[in-house]
Amino acid sequence: MGDKTLPMTGGCQCGAVCYRLDRPVQLTNHCHCTMCRRMQAAMFGTWSRIETQVLVIEKGEDALTDYKSSPPCIRRFCATCGCPLFYVHEVEPDLIWFTTATLDGGTHPGHPKEREQHVSTETKVPWHPIADGLPQYQKYPFFD
């Protein structure tokens, strides 16, 4: 019996790019680094990680534009509406991160809290307390 929450779909604001996930995500990071905060114009950026071959761009591959924000990290945006969608990192060549809030419905139902964490908290905005009980890491643990 399969996961009733799958497949999950998502896309950009204008609809030029649509994607599908056929498996649950591996990990979700709420990243408090300056770059993610600025890129998403928010207190933190929320990214979920999945195997590259499991994320299928169903529409709009040609509408994506790349930005080498912090080599070896490449961020992918919709060239029409500017919506941040994906990033890939050379350290994780078989994985892709996507902005979790671009999923239809804005979340991934059934995602266990033990696969969620706050990272780069040393640069978080000082006026926002993190009080959700999730693990917190001052730096991103994988890249240190």
C-alpha positions in Angstrom: 0.0 0.0 0.0 1.6 3.3 -1.1 1.9 6.6 0.6 -1.4 8.4 0.1 0.3 11.8 0.2 2.2 11.0 -3.0 2.8 12.3 -5.5 3.3 15.8 -4.3 3.3 18.7 -6.7 4.5 22.2 -6.6 5.7 25.1 -8.7 6.5 28.8 -9.0 4.2 31.8 -8.4 3.3 32.4 -12.1 2.9 28.7 -13.0 5.7 28.6 -15.6 7.5 25.9 -13.6 5.8 22.8 -12.2 7.4 19.9 -10.4 6.4 16.6 -8.9 7.9 14.4 -6.1 7.3 10.7 -6.1 8.9 10.0 -2.7 8.8 11.7 0.7 11.6 14.2 1.4 14.7 13.2 3.3 15.2 16.3 5.4 13.8 19.8 5.9 16.1 22.7 7.0 14.9 26.0 8.2 18.0 28.0 7.2 18.7 31.3 9.0 21.8 32.3 7.0 21.8 35.8 5.6 21.7 34.6 2.0 18.5 32.4 2.5 16.8 35.2 4.5 17.5 37.7 1.7 16.7 35.4 -1.1 13.3 34.5 0.4 12.7 37.9 2.0 11.8 36.1 5.2 13.1 35.4 8.7 14.5 32.1 7.4 14.3 30.0 4.2 12.8 26.5 4.4 14.3 23.9 2.1 13.6 20.2 1.7 16.1 17.7 0.3 15.3 14.8 -2.0 17.1 12.6 -4.5 17.6 14.4 -7.8 16.0 11.6 -9.9 12.8 11.7 -7.7 12.1 15.4 -8.4 10.5 15.6 -11.8 10.2 19.0 -13.5 6.9 18.5 -15.4 6.8 21.9 -17.0 9.1 24.8 -17.5 12.7 23.5 -17.4 13.4 26.2 -20.0 11.9 28.8 -17.7 14.5 28.2 -15.0 17.6 30.4 -14.6 20.6 29.6 -12.5 22.5 31.8 -10.1 25.9 30.8 -8.6 25.2 32.4 -5.2 28.0 30.8 -3.3 30.1 28.3 -5.3 29.8 25.4 -5.3 26.0 26.1 -4.7 23.8 26.9 -7.7 20.3 28.3 -7.1 17.5 27.9 -9.6 14.7 30.5 -10.1 11.8 31.0 -12.4 13.0 33.5 -14.9 9.5 34.9 -15.3 8.3 35.6 -11.7 11.7 35.2 -9.8 10.4 32.5 -7.5 13.3 30.7 -5.8 12.7 26.9 -6.4 15.8 24.7 -6.2 19.4 24.6 -5.3 22.1 22.0 -5.8 25.5 21.7 -4.1 28.6 19.9 -5.5 29.0 18.2 -2.1 25.7 16.4 -2.7 25.6 15.7 -6.4 22.7 13.2 -6.2 20.5 15.5 -4.1 18.4 18.6 -4.8 16.9 21.0 -2.3 13.6 22.8 -3.1 11.8 25.6 -1.4 9.3 23.7 0.7 6.7 26.4 0.6 6.4 26.0 -3.2 4.7 22.7 -2.7 0.9 22.8 -3.5 -0.6 23.4 -0.1 2.7 24.8 1.2 3.7 21.8 3.1 4.4 18.1 2.8 1.8 16.1 4.7 3.0 13.2 6.9 6.6 14.6 7.1 8.0 13.5 10.5 9.3 16.3 12.8 12.4 14.3 13.4 13.5 15.1 9.9 13.3 18.8 10.4 15.9 21.2 11.9 17.0 24.8 12.1 20.5 25.6 10.7 22.8 28.6 10.6 21.2 30.0 13.7 24.3 32.0 14.5 23.1 34.5 11.8 19.3 34.4 12.6 17.4 37.7 13.1 17.8 38.6 16.7 14.1 39.5 17.2 12.7 36.0 16.3 13.0 33.4 19.1 13.1 29.8 17.8 10.7 28.0 20.1 9.3 25.0 18.2 11.5 22.4 19.9 13.3 21.4 16.7 17.1 20.7 16.7 19.2 23.9 16.2 22.6 24.1 14.7 24.7 27.3 14.7 26.2 26.4 11.4 25.0 24.0 8.7 26.4 20.7 10.0 27.1 19.0 6.7 29.3 21.7 5.2 31.5 22.6 8.3 
